[in-house]
């Protein structure tokens, strides 16, 4: 999904705007690895609890994971929302300051992705990989549509909003597919 935006956007906005989007998107994309590493610590224990039919412990651990990862995501979101101009100029130079507003919008993705990873791990460790895959497939298909239609009238800002909407869509899907209900 990380390359979906630039692939679709090359058909709707100028190459310079695609470059701004790519610069803004690279930072949340790189930082997404932090929640993945944290989730990796929970993953084996979630599987063990579920396979040993310790469903209450599995649920408690998954809720703990969601809370912890949400805090990590919020911290990253706040930092990059408020320091986006500094980060863009530091990493890419002042020529790319047009990516500041898209980065502010995309920083919200850091929070959403952190929660999504934990919810998706809960599904996978409950032997509900097909639900996880279905949600991700729907997110990719609707994401391509959103990138296209949001970027036509609103350019890079629309593309950034589409990226956030994709994560909201995935969050909703993962939450609704949770067999326990809405945690």
Secondary structure by P-SEA (a helix, b strand, c coil): ccaaaaaaacccccaaaaaaaaaaaaaaaaaaaaaaaaaaaaaaaaaaaaaacaaaaaaaaaaaaaaaaaaaaaaaaaaaaaaaaaaaaaccccccccaaaaaaaaaaaaaaaaaaaaaaaaaaaacaaaaaaaaaaaaaaaaaaaaaaaacccaaaaaaaaaaaaaaaaaaaaaaacccccc
